Amino acid sequence: MAGIIQNMAGMADMTEQIIATDLLISSKNAIKNYAAAITETTTPEVTSILRRQLDDAFDTHEKISSYMMNKGYYNAFEPQAQMSIDRQASEKILNMN
């Protein structure tokens, strides 16, 4: 039912973009946290486990960012284009009533 209401309100793409952006931010935070944890470990076994988790986090980040670039939600290689995408999303949110 929520999907129907979002489509009627023209918010389906915006909702998808917001969810994808949240996932991308979370994956970046996971990468930072795993990297920091690796520097704090004292046993090779824990370091190995954290490295595998870090590799998985890199893979997840790549999948999310590729998905977002394919959908036109994210432009990592052209900052001006990304600023335009962000501006459009901000204007859409500000114009919601």
mmCIF file as gemmi writes it, N, C-alpha and C atoms, coordinates in Angstrom:
data_model
loop_
_atom_site.group_PDB
_atom_site.id
_atom_site.type_symbol
_atom_site.label_atom_id
_atom_site.label_alt_id
_atom_site.label_comp_id
_atom_site.label_asym_id
_atom_site.label_entity_id
_atom_site.label_seq_id
_atom_site.pdbx_PDB_ins_code
_atom_site.Cartn_x
_atom_site.Cartn_y
_atom_site.Cartn_z
_atom_site.occupancy
_atom_site.B_iso_or_equiv
_atom_site.pdbx_formal_charge
_atom_site.auth_seq_id
_atom_site.auth_asym_id
_atom_site.pdbx_PDB_model_num
ATOM 1 N N . MET Axp A 1 ? 0.815 -1.192 0 1 0 ? 1 A 1
ATOM 2 C CA . MET Axp A 1 ? 0 0 0 1 0 ? 1 A 1
ATOM 3 C C . MET Axp A 1 ? 0.863 1.261 0 1 0 ? 1 A 1
ATOM 4 N N . ALA Axp A 2 ? 1.964 1.238 0.767 1 0 ? 2 A 1
ATOM 5 C CA . ALA Axp A 2 ? 2.834 2.41 0.83 1 0 ? 2 A 1
ATOM 6 C C . ALA Axp A 2 ? 3.424 2.726 -0.538 1 0 ? 2 A 1
ATOM 7 N N . GLY Axp A 3 ? 3.747 1.667 -1.32 1 0 ? 3 A 1
ATOM 8 C CA . GLY Axp A 3 ? 4.294 1.87 -2.652 1 0 ? 3 A 1
ATOM 9 C C . GLY Axp A 3 ? 3.325 2.588 -3.565 1 0 ? 3 A 1
ATOM 10 N N . ILE Axp A 4 ? 2.031 2.261 -3.461 1 0 ? 4 A 1
ATOM 11 C CA . ILE Axp A 4 ? 1.007 2.917 -4.274 1 0 ? 4 A 1
ATOM 12 C C . ILE Axp A 4 ? 0.925 4.4 -3.924 1 0 ? 4 A 1
ATOM 13 N N . ILE Axp A 5 ? 0.928 4.695 -2.642 1 0 ? 5 A 1
ATOM 14 C CA . ILE Axp A 5 ? 0.858 6.093 -2.197 1 0 ? 5 A 1
ATOM 15 C C . ILE Axp A 5 ? 2.099 6.854 -2.641 1 0 ? 5 A 1
ATOM 16 N N . GLN Axp A 6 ? 3.268 6.228 -2.523 1 0 ? 6 A 1
ATOM 17 C CA . GLN Axp A 6 ? 4.505 6.883 -2.963 1 0 ? 6 A 1
ATOM 18 C C . GLN Axp A 6 ? 4.466 7.162 -4.454 1 0 ? 6 A 1
ATOM 19 N N . ASN Axp A 7 ? 3.982 6.19 -5.25 1 0 ? 7 A 1
ATOM 20 C CA . ASN Axp A 7 ? 3.893 6.398 -6.695 1 0 ? 7 A 1
ATOM 21 C C . ASN Axp A 7 ? 2.909 7.514 -7.026 1 0 ? 7 A 1
ATOM 22 N N . MET Axp A 8 ? 1.8 7.568 -6.319 1 0 ? 8 A 1
ATOM 23 C CA . MET Axp A 8 ? 0.815 8.624 -6.568 1 0 ? 8 A 1
ATOM 24 C C . MET Axp A 8 ? 1.392 9.985 -6.213 1 0 ? 8 A 1
ATOM 25 N N . ALA Axp A 9 ? 2.188 10.039 -5.192 1 0 ? 9 A 1
ATOM 26 C CA . ALA Axp A 9 ? 2.776 11.303 -4.751 1 0 ? 9 A 1
ATOM 27 C C . ALA Axp A 9 ? 4.054 11.631 -5.504 1 0 ? 9 A 1
ATOM 28 N N . GLY Axp A 10 ? 4.503 10.723 -6.387 1 0 ? 10 A 1
ATOM 29 C CA . GLY Axp A 10 ? 5.728 10.951 -7.142 1 0 ? 10 A 1
ATOM 30 C C . GLY Axp A 10 ? 6.988 10.784 -6.313 1 0 ? 10 A 1
ATOM 31 N N . MET Axp A 11 ? 6.912 9.997 -5.257 1 0 ? 11 A 1
ATOM 32 C CA . MET Axp A 11 ? 8.04 9.877 -4.333 1 0 ? 11 A 1
ATOM 33 C C . MET Axp A 11 ? 8.747 8.53 -4.417 1 0 ? 11 A 1
ATOM 34 N N . ALA Axp A 12 ? 8.346 7.636 -5.322 1 0 ? 12 A 1
ATOM 35 C CA . ALA Axp A 12 ? 8.96 6.309 -5.364 1 0 ? 12 A 1
ATOM 36 C C . ALA Axp A 12 ? 10.454 6.393 -5.622 1 0 ? 12 A 1
ATOM 37 N N . ASP Axp A 13 ? 10.861 7.163 -6.636 1 0 ? 13 A 1
ATOM 38 C CA . ASP Axp A 13 ? 12.29 7.298 -6.927 1 0 ? 13 A 1
ATOM 39 C C . ASP Axp A 13 ? 13.031 7.965 -5.779 1 0 ? 13 A 1
ATOM 40 N N . MET Axp A 14 ? 12.413 8.973 -5.168 1 0 ? 14 A 1
ATOM 41 C CA . MET Axp A 14 ? 13.061 9.68 -4.065 1 0 ? 14 A 1
ATOM 42 C C . MET Axp A 14 ? 13.265 8.729 -2.891 1 0 ? 14 A 1
ATOM 43 N N . THR Axp A 15 ? 12.271 7.92 -2.588 1 0 ? 15 A 1
ATOM 44 C CA . THR Axp A 15 ? 12.387 6.969 -1.488 1 0 ? 15 A 1
ATOM 45 C C . THR Axp A 15 ? 13.501 5.969 -1.773 1 0 ? 15 A 1
ATOM 46 N N . GLU Axp A 16 ? 13.562 5.467 -2.997 1 0 ? 16 A 1
ATOM 47 C CA . GLU Axp A 16 ? 14.61 4.526 -3.367 1 0 ? 16 A 1
ATOM 48 C C . GLU Axp A 16 ? 15.984 5.187 -3.257 1 0 ? 16 A 1
ATOM 49 N N . GLN Axp A 17 ? 16.083 6.427 -3.689 1 0 ? 17 A 1
ATOM 50 C CA . GLN Axp A 17 ? 17.353 7.155 -3.617 1 0 ? 17 A 1
ATOM 51 C C . GLN Axp A 17 ? 17.774 7.368 -2.174 1 0 ? 17 A 1
ATOM 52 N N . ILE Axp A 18 ? 16.845 7.695 -1.322 1 0 ? 18 A 1
ATOM 53 C CA . ILE Axp A 18 ? 17.154 7.917 0.095 1 0 ? 18 A 1
ATOM 54 C C . ILE Axp A 18 ? 17.637 6.62 0.741 1 0 ? 18 A 1
ATOM 55 N N . ILE Axp A 19 ? 16.96 5.529 0.468 1 0 ? 19 A 1
ATOM 56 C CA . ILE Axp A 19 ? 17.362 4.239 1.039 1 0 ? 19 A 1
ATOM 57 C C . ILE Axp A 19 ? 18.748 3.845 0.54 1 0 ? 19 A 1
ATOM 58 N N . ALA Axp A 20 ? 18.985 4.002 -0.757 1 0 ? 20 A 1
ATOM 59 C CA . ALA Axp A 20 ? 20.297 3.653 -1.322 1 0 ? 20 A 1
ATOM 60 C C . ALA Axp A 20 ? 21.393 4.533 -0.727 1 0 ? 20 A 1
ATOM 61 N N . THR Axp A 21 ? 21.108 5.81 -0.56 1 0 ? 21 A 1
ATOM 62 C CA . THR Axp A 21 ? 22.093 6.725 0.024 1 0 ? 21 A 1
ATOM 63 C C . THR Axp A 21 ? 22.407 6.325 1.461 1 0 ? 21 A 1
ATOM 64 N N . ASP Axp A 22 ? 21.389 5.973 2.226 1 0 ? 22 A 1
ATOM 65 C CA . ASP Axp A 22 ? 21.616 5.514 3.6 1 0 ? 22 A 1
ATOM 66 C C . ASP Axp A 22 ? 22.477 4.248 3.622 1 0 ? 22 A 1
ATOM 67 N N . LEU Axp A 23 ? 22.202 3.326 2.709 1 0 ? 23 A 1
ATOM 68 C CA . LEU Axp A 23 ? 23.015 2.112 2.635 1 0 ? 23 A 1
ATOM 69 C C . LEU Axp A 23 ? 24.462 2.43 2.279 1 0 ? 23 A 1
ATOM 70 N N . LEU Axp A 24 ? 24.657 3.358 1.348 1 0 ? 24 A 1
ATOM 71 C CA . LEU Axp A 24 ? 26.017 3.727 0.944 1 0 ? 24 A 1
ATOM 72 C C . LEU Axp A 24 ? 26.772 4.357 2.115 1 0 ? 24 A 1
ATOM 73 N N . ILE Axp A 25 ? 26.118 5.247 2.826 1 0 ? 25 A 1
ATOM 74 C CA . ILE Axp A 25 ? 26.75 5.882 3.99 1 0 ? 25 A 1
ATOM 75 C C . ILE Axp A 25 ? 27.085 4.833 5.054 1 0 ? 25 A 1
ATOM 76 N N . SER Axp A 26 ? 26.171 3.908 5.27 1 0 ? 26 A 1
ATOM 77 C CA . SER Axp A 26 ? 26.415 2.852 6.262 1 0 ? 26 A 1
ATOM 78 C C . SER Axp A 26 ? 27.572 1.965 5.85 1 0 ? 26 A 1
ATOM 79 N N . SER Axp A 27 ? 27.682 1.665 4.555 1 0 ? 27 A 1
ATOM 80 C CA . SER Axp A 27 ? 28.787 0.816 4.113 1 0 ? 27 A 1
ATOM 81 C C . SER Axp A 27 ? 30.126 1.537 4.264 1 0 ? 27 A 1
ATOM 82 N N . LYS Axp A 28 ? 30.134 2.845 4.029 1 0 ? 28 A 1
ATOM 83 C CA . LYS Axp A 28 ? 31.368 3.618 4.232 1 0 ? 28 A 1
ATOM 84 C C . LYS Axp A 28 ? 31.765 3.616 5.699 1 0 ? 28 A 1
ATOM 85 N N . ASN Axp A 29 ? 30.781 3.75 6.586 1 0 ? 29 A 1
ATOM 86 C CA . ASN Axp A 29 ? 31.069 3.71 8.018 1 0 ? 29 A 1
ATOM 87 C C . ASN Axp A 29 ? 31.583 2.338 8.446 1 0 ? 29 A 1
ATOM 88 N N . ALA Axp A 30 ? 31.021 1.283 7.874 1 0 ? 30 A 1
ATOM 89 C CA . ALA Axp A 30 ? 31.488 -0.074 8.204 1 0 ? 30 A 1
ATOM 90 C C . ALA Axp A 30 ? 32.948 -0.24 7.803 1 0 ? 30 A 1
ATOM 91 N N . ILE Axp A 31 ? 33.307 0.253 6.621 1 0 ? 31 A 1
ATOM 92 C CA . ILE Axp A 31 ? 34.693 0.157 6.158 1 0 ? 31 A 1
ATOM 93 C C . ILE Axp A 31 ? 35.626 0.879 7.126 1 0 ? 31 A 1
ATOM 94 N N . LYS Axp A 32 ? 35.254 2.08 7.53 1 0 ? 32 A 1
ATOM 95 C CA . LYS Axp A 32 ? 36.08 2.838 8.476 1 0 ? 32 A 1
ATOM 96 C C . LYS Axp A 32 ? 36.211 2.099 9.798 1 0 ? 32 A 1
ATOM 97 N N . ASN Axp A 33 ? 35.115 1.554 10.285 1 0 ? 33 A 1
ATOM 98 C CA . ASN Axp A 33 ? 35.139 0.861 11.575 1 0 ? 33 A 1
ATOM 99 C C . ASN Axp A 33 ? 35.954 -0.431 11.527 1 0 ? 33 A 1
ATOM 100 N N . TYR Axp A 34 ? 35.813 -1.204 10.442 1 0 ? 34 A 1
ATOM 101 C CA . TYR Axp A 34 ? 36.631 -2.418 10.323 1 0 ? 34 A 1
ATOM 102 C C . TYR Axp A 34 ? 38.106 -2.067 10.236 1 0 ? 34 A 1
ATOM 103 N N . ALA Axp A 35 ? 38.437 -1.04 9.459 1 0 ? 35 A 1
ATOM 104 C CA . ALA Axp A 35 ? 39.85 -0.639 9.33 1 0 ? 35 A 1
ATOM 105 C C . ALA Axp A 35 ? 40.412 -0.213 10.686 1 0 ? 35 A 1
ATOM 106 N N . ALA Axp A 36 ? 39.64 0.543 11.434 1 0 ? 36 A 1
ATOM 107 C CA . ALA Axp A 36 ? 40.097 0.965 12.763 1 0 ? 36 A 1
ATOM 108 C C . ALA Axp A 36 ? 40.237 -0.23 13.693 1 0 ? 36 A 1
ATOM 109 N N . ALA Axp A 37 ? 39.297 -1.155 13.627 1 0 ? 37 A 1
ATOM 110 C CA . ALA Axp A 37 ? 39.348 -2.329 14.494 1 0 ? 37 A 1
ATOM 111 C C . ALA Axp A 37 ? 40.574 -3.191 14.179 1 0 ? 37 A 1
ATOM 112 N N . ILE Axp A 38 ? 40.921 -3.291 12.915 1 0 ? 38 A 1
ATOM 113 C CA . ILE Axp A 38 ? 42.098 -4.077 12.528 1 0 ? 38 A 1
ATOM 114 C C . ILE Axp A 38 ? 43.36 -3.512 13.168 1 0 ? 38 A 1
ATOM 115 N N . THR Axp A 39 ? 43.453 -2.193 13.243 1 0 ? 39 A 1
ATOM 116 C CA . THR Axp A 39 ? 44.651 -1.588 13.843 1 0 ? 39 A 1
ATOM 117 C C . THR Axp A 39 ? 44.711 -1.787 15.347 1 0 ? 39 A 1
ATOM 118 N N . GLU Axp A 40 ? 43.601 -2.151 15.963 1 0 ? 40 A 1
ATOM 119 C CA . GLU Axp A 40 ? 43.55 -2.32 17.416 1 0 ? 40 A 1
ATOM 120 C C . GLU Axp A 40 ? 43.664 -3.768 17.87 1 0 ? 40 A 1
ATOM 121 N N . THR Axp A 41 ? 43.568 -4.707 16.941 1 0 ? 41 A 1
ATOM 122 C CA . THR Axp A 41 ? 43.586 -6.114 17.354 1 0 ? 41 A 1
ATOM 123 C C . THR Axp A 41 ? 44.995 -6.562 17.713 1 0 ? 41 A 1
ATOM 124 N N . THR Axp A 42 ? 45.046 -7.569 18.563 1 0 ? 42 A 1
ATOM 125 C CA . THR Axp A 42 ? 46.351 -8.077 19.008 1 0 ? 42 A 1
ATOM 126 C C . THR Axp A 42 ? 46.581 -9.527 18.608 1 0 ? 42 A 1
ATOM 127 N N . THR Axp A 43 ? 45.571 -10.175 18.04 1 0 ? 43 A 1
ATOM 128 C CA . THR Axp A 43 ? 45.743 -11.576 17.651 1 0 ? 43 A 1
ATOM 129 C C . THR Axp A 43 ? 45.57 -11.733 16.14 1 0 ? 43 A 1
ATOM 130 N N . PRO Axp A 44 ? 46.377 -12.585 15.534 1 0 ? 44 A 1
ATOM 131 C CA . PRO Axp A 44 ? 46.276 -12.81 14.085 1 0 ? 44 A 1
ATOM 132 C C . PRO Axp A 44 ? 44.909 -13.365 13.663 1 0 ? 44 A 1
ATOM 133 N N . GLU Axp A 45 ? 44.29 -14.163 14.529 1 0 ? 45 A 1
ATOM 134 C CA . GLU Axp A 45 ? 42.998 -14.747 14.194 1 0 ? 45 A 1
ATOM 135 C C . GLU Axp A 45 ? 41.923 -13.674 14.06 1 0 ? 45 A 1
ATOM 136 N N . VAL Axp A 46 ? 41.9 -12.765 15.007 1 0 ? 46 A 1
ATOM 137 C CA . VAL Axp A 46 ? 40.911 -11.681 14.963 1 0 ? 46 A 1
ATOM 138 C C . VAL Axp A 46 ? 41.194 -10.753 13.781 1 0 ? 46 A 1
ATOM 139 N N . THR Axp A 47 ? 42.47 -10.476 13.551 1 0 ? 47 A 1
ATOM 140 C CA . THR Axp A 47 ? 42.84 -9.639 12.411 1 0 ? 47 A 1
ATOM 141 C C . THR Axp A 47 ? 42.361 -10.273 11.109 1 0 ? 47 A 1
ATOM 142 N N . SER Axp A 48 ? 42.536 -11.568 10.973 1 0 ? 48 A 1
ATOM 143 C CA . SER Axp A 48 ? 42.107 -12.279 9.768 1 0 ? 48 A 1
ATOM 144 C C . SER Axp A 48 ? 40.599 -12.188 9.566 1 0 ? 48 A 1
ATOM 145 N N . ILE Axp A 49 ? 39.861 -12.388 10.638 1 0 ? 49 A 1
ATOM 146 C CA . ILE Axp A 49 ? 38.395 -12.298 10.561 1 0 ? 49 A 1
ATOM 147 C C . ILE Axp A 49 ? 37.971 -10.886 10.156 1 0 ? 49 A 1
ATOM 148 N N . LEU Axp A 50 ? 38.576 -9.887 10.773 1 0 ? 50 A 1
ATOM 149 C CA . LEU Axp A 50 ? 38.216 -8.509 10.454 1 0 ? 50 A 1
ATOM 150 C C . LEU Axp A 50 ? 38.596 -8.142 9.021 1 0 ? 50 A 1
ATOM 151 N N . ARG Axp A 51 ? 39.693 -8.665 8.53 1 0 ? 51 A 1
ATOM 152 C CA . ARG Axp A 51 ? 40.086 -8.409 7.129 1 0 ? 51 A 1
ATOM 153 C C . ARG Axp A 51 ? 39.061 -8.988 6.159 1 0 ? 51 A 1
ATOM 154 N N . ARG Axp A 52 ? 38.558 -10.186 6.46 1 0 ? 52 A 1
ATOM 155 C CA . ARG Axp A 52 ? 37.519 -10.777 5.609 1 0 ? 52 A 1
ATOM 156 C C . ARG Axp A 52 ? 36.253 -9.924 5.652 1 0 ? 52 A 1
ATOM 157 N N . GLN Axp A 53 ? 35.906 -9.445 6.848 1 0 ? 53 A 1
ATOM 158 C CA . GLN Axp A 53 ? 34.732 -8.571 6.971 1 0 ? 53 A 1
ATOM 159 C C . GLN Axp A 53 ? 34.946 -7.268 6.204 1 0 ? 53 A 1
ATOM 160 N N . LEU Axp A 54 ? 36.158 -6.737 6.257 1 0 ? 54 A 1
ATOM 161 C CA . LEU Axp A 54 ? 36.484 -5.518 5.517 1 0 ? 54 A 1
ATOM 162 C C . LEU Axp A 54 ? 36.358 -5.753 4.016 1 0 ? 54 A 1
ATOM 163 N N . ASP Axp A 55 ? 36.858 -6.888 3.542 1 0 ? 55 A 1
ATOM 164 C CA . ASP Axp A 55 ? 36.711 -7.224 2.12 1 0 ? 55 A 1
ATOM 165 C C . ASP Axp A 55 ? 35.239 -7.301 1.722 1 0 ? 55 A 1
ATOM 166 N N . ASP Axp A 56 ? 34.419 -7.917 2.569 1 0 ? 56 A 1
ATOM 167 C CA . ASP Axp A 56 ? 32.979 -7.985 2.294 1 0 ? 56 A 1
ATOM 168 C C . ASP Axp A 56 ? 32.359 -6.587 2.264 1 0 ? 56 A 1
ATOM 169 N N . ALA Axp A 57 ? 32.808 -5.729 3.169 1 0 ? 57 A 1
ATOM 170 C CA . ALA Axp A 57 ? 32.294 -4.357 3.204 1 0 ? 57 A 1
ATOM 171 C C . ALA Axp A 57 ? 32.678 -3.598 1.935 1 0 ? 57 A 1
ATOM 172 N N . PHE Axp A 58 ? 33.893 -3.828 1.419 1 0 ? 58 A 1
ATOM 173 C CA . PHE Axp A 58 ? 34.307 -3.215 0.149 1 0 ? 58 A 1
ATOM 174 C C . PHE Axp A 58 ? 33.402 -3.692 -0.987 1 0 ? 58 A 1
ATOM 175 N N . ASP Axp A 59 ? 33.133 -4.997 -1.012 1 0 ? 59 A 1
ATOM 176 C CA . ASP Axp A 59 ? 32.262 -5.543 -2.061 1 0 ? 59 A 1
ATOM 177 C C . ASP Axp A 59 ? 30.861 -4.943 -1.982 1 0 ? 59 A 1
ATOM 178 N N . THR Axp A 60 ? 30.342 -4.841 -0.776 1 0 ? 60 A 1
ATOM 179 C CA . THR Axp A 60 ? 29.014 -4.255 -0.589 1 0 ? 60 A 1
ATOM 180 C C . THR Axp A 60 ? 28.993 -2.807 -1.046 1 0 ? 60 A 1
ATOM 181 N N . HIS Axp A 61 ? 30.006 -2.046 -0.67 1 0 ? 61 A 1
ATOM 182 C CA . HIS Axp A 61 ? 30.087 -0.637 -1.079 1 0 ? 61 A 1
ATOM 183 C C . HIS Axp A 61 ? 30.118 -0.523 -2.596 1 0 ? 61 A 1
ATOM 184 N N . GLU Axp A 62 ? 30.887 -1.387 -3.249 1 0 ? 62 A 1
ATOM 185 C CA . GLU Axp A 62 ? 30.975 -1.35 -4.71 1 0 ? 62 A 1
ATOM 186 C C . GLU Axp A 62 ? 29.623 -1.646 -5.345 1 0 ? 62 A 1
ATOM 187 N N . LYS Axp A 63 ? 28.904 -2.617 -4.816 1 0 ? 63 A 1
ATOM 188 C CA . LYS Axp A 63 ? 27.59 -2.965 -5.368 1 0 ? 63 A 1
ATOM 189 C C . LYS Axp A 63 ? 26.598 -1.821 -5.192 1 0 ? 63 A 1
ATOM 190 N N . ILE Axp A 64 ? 26.595 -1.223 -4.02 1 0 ? 64 A 1
ATOM 191 C CA . ILE Axp A 64 ? 25.66 -0.126 -3.767 1 0 ? 64 A 1
ATOM 192 C C . ILE Axp A 64 ? 25.995 1.079 -4.63 1 0 ? 64 A 1
ATOM 193 N N . SER Axp A 65 ? 27.27 1.451 -4.695 1 0 ? 65 A 1
ATOM 194 C CA . SER Axp A 65 ? 27.64 2.626 -5.483 1 0 ? 65 A 1
ATOM 195 C C . SER Axp A 65 ? 27.395 2.386 -6.972 1 0 ? 65 A 1
ATOM 196 N N . SER Axp A 66 ? 27.655 1.176 -7.47 1 0 ? 66 A 1
ATOM 197 C CA . SER Axp A 66 ? 27.366 0.858 -8.878 1 0 ? 66 A 1
ATOM 198 C C . SER Axp A 66 ? 25.874 0.952 -9.164 1 0 ? 66 A 1
ATOM 199 N N . TYR Axp A 67 ? 25.076 0.409 -8.253 1 0 ? 67 A 1
ATOM 200 C CA . TYR Axp A 67 ? 23.623 0.485 -8.395 1 0 ? 67 A 1
ATOM 201 C C . TYR Axp A 67 ? 23.167 1.942 -8.46 1 0 ? 67 A 1
ATOM 202 N N . MET Axp A 68 ? 23.693 2.747 -7.55 1 0 ? 68 A 1
ATOM 203 C CA . MET Axp A 68 ? 23.296 4.153 -7.504 1 0 ? 68 A 1
ATOM 204 C C . MET Axp A 68 ? 23.744 4.908 -8.751 1 0 ? 68 A 1
ATOM 205 N N . MET Axp A 69 ? 24.932 4.611 -9.252 1 0 ? 69 A 1
ATOM 206 C CA . MET Axp A 69 ? 25.404 5.273 -10.472 1 0 ? 69 A 1
ATOM 207 C C . MET Axp A 69 ? 24.553 4.864 -11.667 1 0 ? 69 A 1
ATOM 208 N N . ASN Axp A 70 ? 24.19 3.581 -11.743 1 0 ? 70 A 1
ATOM 209 C CA . ASN Axp A 70 ? 23.346 3.114 -12.845 1 0 ? 70 A 1
ATOM 210 C C . ASN Axp A 70 ? 21.958 3.746 -12.819 1 0 ? 70 A 1
ATOM 211 N N . LYS Axp A 71 ? 21.443 4.029 -11.634 1 0 ? 71 A 1
ATOM 212 C CA . LYS Axp A 71 ? 20.13 4.653 -11.498 1 0 ? 71 A 1
ATOM 213 C C . LYS Axp A 71 ? 20.183 6.179 -11.628 1 0 ? 71 A 1
ATOM 214 N N . GLY Axp A 72 ? 21.395 6.746 -11.654 1 0 ? 72 A 1
ATOM 215 C CA . GLY Axp A 72 ? 21.536 8.193 -11.755 1 0 ? 72 A 1
ATOM 216 C C . GLY Axp A 72 ? 21.435 8.914 -10.421 1 0 ? 72 A 1
ATOM 217 N N . TYR Axp A 73 ? 21.556 8.165 -9.323 1 0 ? 73 A 1
ATOM 218 C CA . TYR Axp A 73 ? 21.472 8.756 -7.986 1 0 ? 73 A 1
ATOM 219 C C . TYR Axp A 73 ? 22.811 9.254 -7.476 1 0 ? 73 A 1
ATOM 220 N N . TYR Axp A 74 ? 23.885 8.799 -8.092 1 0 ? 74 A 1
ATOM 221 C CA . TYR Axp A 74 ? 25.223 9.056 -7.54 1 0 ? 74 A 1
ATOM 222 C C . TYR Axp A 74 ? 26.207 9.187 -8.685 1 0 ? 74 A 1
ATOM 223 N N . ASN Axp A 75 ? 27.014 10.225 -8.638 1 0 ? 75 A 1
ATOM 224 C CA . ASN Axp A 75 ? 28.028 10.443 -9.663 1 0 ? 75 A 1
ATOM 225 C C . ASN Axp A 75 ? 29.355 10.708 -8.968 1 0 ? 75 A 1
ATOM 226 N N . ALA Axp A 76 ? 30.095 9.648 -8.729 1 0 ? 76 A 1
ATOM 227 C CA . ALA Axp A 76 ? 31.339 9.743 -7.96 1 0 ? 76 A 1
ATOM 228 C C . ALA Axp A 76 ? 32.475 10.399 -8.725 1 0 ? 76 A 1
ATOM 229 N N . PHE Axp A 77 ? 32.369 10.446 -10.042 1 0 ? 77 A 1
ATOM 230 C CA . PHE Axp A 77 ? 33.491 10.91 -10.851 1 0 ? 77 A 1
ATOM 231 C C . PHE Axp A 77 ? 33.357 12.353 -11.33 1 0 ? 77 A 1
ATOM 232 N N . GLU Axp A 78 ? 32.184 12.952 -11.154 1 0 ? 78 A 1
ATOM 233 C CA . GLU Axp A 78 ? 31.965 14.334 -11.567 1 0 ? 78 A 1
ATOM 234 C C . GLU Axp A 78 ? 31.27 15.095 -10.436 1 0 ? 78 A 1
ATOM 235 N N . PRO Axp A 79 ? 32.04 15.773 -9.607 1 0 ? 79 A 1
ATOM 236 C CA . PRO Axp A 79 ? 31.449 16.474 -8.459 1 0 ? 79 A 1
ATOM 237 C C . PRO Axp A 79 ? 30.361 17.472 -8.845 1 0 ? 79 A 1
ATOM 238 N N . GLN Axp A 80 ? 30.524 18.161 -9.955 1 0 ? 80 A 1
ATOM 239 C CA . GLN Axp A 80 ? 29.502 19.135 -10.375 1 0 ? 80 A 1
ATOM 240 C C . GLN Axp A 80 ? 28.185 18.433 -10.68 1 0 ? 80 A 1
ATOM 241 N N . ALA Axp A 81 ? 28.263 17.297 -11.345 1 0 ? 81 A 1
ATOM 242 C CA . ALA Axp A 81 ? 27.051 16.536 -11.651 1 0 ? 81 A 1
ATOM 243 C C . ALA Axp A 81 ? 26.406 16.03 -10.364 1 0 ? 81 A 1
ATOM 244 N N . GLN Axp A 82 ? 27.225 15.583 -9.407 1 0 ? 82 A 1
ATOM 245 C CA . GLN Axp A 82 ? 26.676 15.111 -8.137 1 0 ? 82 A 1
ATOM 246 C C . GLN Axp A 82 ? 26.01 16.25 -7.381 1 0 ? 82 A 1
ATOM 247 N N . MET Axp A 83 ? 26.601 17.439 -7.438 1 0 ? 83 A 1
ATOM 248 C CA . MET Axp A 83 ? 25.981 18.588 -6.761 1 0 ? 83 A 1
ATOM 249 C C . MET Axp A 83 ? 24.618 18.89 -7.392 1 0 ? 83 A 1
ATOM 250 N N . SER Axp A 84 ? 24.497 18.724 -8.688 1 0 ? 84 A 1
ATOM 251 C CA . SER Axp A 84 ? 23.213 18.931 -9.358 1 0 ? 84 A 1
ATOM 252 C C . SER Axp A 84 ? 22.19 17.901 -8.894 1 0 ? 84 A 1
ATOM 253 N N . ILE Axp A 85 ? 22.61 16.638 -8.785 1 0 ? 85 A 1
ATOM 254 C CA . ILE Axp A 85 ? 21.729 15.575 -8.292 1 0 ? 85 A 1
ATOM 255 C C . ILE Axp A 85 ? 21.276 15.893 -6.871 1 0 ? 85 A 1
ATOM 256 N N . ASP Axp A 86 ? 22.212 16.304 -6.024 1 0 ? 86 A 1
ATOM 257 C CA . ASP Axp A 86 ? 21.885 16.637 -4.631 1 0 ? 86 A 1
ATOM 258 C C . ASP Axp A 86 ? 20.943 17.833 -4.554 1 0 ? 86 A 1
ATOM 259 N N . ARG Axp A 87 ? 21.168 18.823 -5.409 1 0 ? 87 A 1
ATOM 260 C CA . ARG Axp A 87 ? 20.318 20.019 -5.422 1 0 ? 87 A 1
ATOM 261 C C . ARG Axp A 87 ? 18.887 19.657 -5.82 1 0 ? 87 A 1
ATOM 262 N N . GLN Axp A 88 ? 18.751 18.818 -6.841 1 0 ? 88 A 1
ATOM 263 C CA . GLN Axp A 88 ? 17.419 18.395 -7.285 1 0 ? 88 A 1
ATOM 264 C C . GLN Axp A 88 ? 16.691 17.632 -6.181 1 0 ? 88 A 1
ATOM 265 N N . ALA Axp A 89 ? 17.407 16.744 -5.498 1 0 ? 89 A 1
ATOM 266 C CA . ALA Axp A 89 ? 16.796 15.986 -4.404 1 0 ? 89 A 1
ATOM 267 C C . ALA Axp A 89 ? 16.384 16.921 -3.273 1 0 ? 89 A 1
ATOM 268 N N . SER Axp A 90 ? 17.221 17.902 -2.964 1 0 ? 90 A 1
ATOM 269 C CA . SER Axp A 90 ? 16.9 18.866 -1.905 1 0 ? 90 A 1
ATOM 270 C C . SER Axp A 90 ? 15.68 19.691 -2.263 1 0 ? 90 A 1
ATOM 271 N N . GLU Axp A 91 ? 15.613 20.144 -3.513 1 0 ? 91 A 1
ATOM 272 C CA . GLU Axp A 91 ? 14.462 20.945 -3.951 1 0 ? 91 A 1
ATOM 273 C C . GLU Axp A 91 ? 13.179 20.132 -3.895 1 0 ? 91 A 1
ATOM 274 N N . LYS Axp A 92 ? 13.254 18.868 -4.282 1 0 ? 92 A 1
ATOM 275 C CA . LYS Axp A 92 ? 12.075 18.004 -4.247 1 0 ? 92 A 1
ATOM 276 C C . LYS Axp A 92 ? 11.576 17.85 -2.81 1 0 ? 92 A 1
ATOM 277 N N . ILE Axp A 93 ? 12.513 17.67 -1.897 1 0 ? 93 A 1
ATOM 278 C CA . ILE Axp A 93 ? 12.142 17.516 -0.488 1 0 ? 93 A 1
ATOM 279 C C . ILE Axp A 93 ? 11.561 18.815 0.061 1 0 ? 93 A 1
ATOM 280 N N . LEU Axp A 94 ? 12.173 19.934 -0.27 1 0 ? 94 A 1
ATOM 281 C CA . LEU Axp A 94 ? 11.698 21.224 0.226 1 0 ? 94 A 1
ATOM 282 C C . LEU Axp A 94 ? 10.32 21.589 -0.326 1 0 ? 94 A 1
ATOM 283 N N . ASN Axp A 95 ? 9.996 21.099 -1.516 1 0 ? 95 A 1
ATOM 284 C CA . ASN Axp A 95 ? 8.717 21.425 -2.142 1 0 ? 95 A 1
ATOM 285 C C . ASN Axp A 95 ? 7.598 20.468 -1.761 1 0 ? 95 A 1
ATOM 286 N N . MET Axp A 96 ? 7.902 19.497 -0.92 1 0 ? 96 A 1
ATOM 287 C CA . MET Axp A 96 ? 6.854 18.573 -0.46 1 0 ? 96 A 1
ATOM 288 C C . MET Axp A 96 ? 5.927 19.293 0.509 1 0 ? 96 A 1
ATOM 289 N N . ASN Axp A 97 ? 4.668 19.016 0.384 1 0 ? 97 A 1
ATOM 290 C CA . ASN Axp A 97 ? 3.673 19.601 1.315 1 0 ? 97 A 1
ATOM 291 C C . ASN Axp A 97 ? 2.913 18.512 2.004 1 0 ? 97 A 1
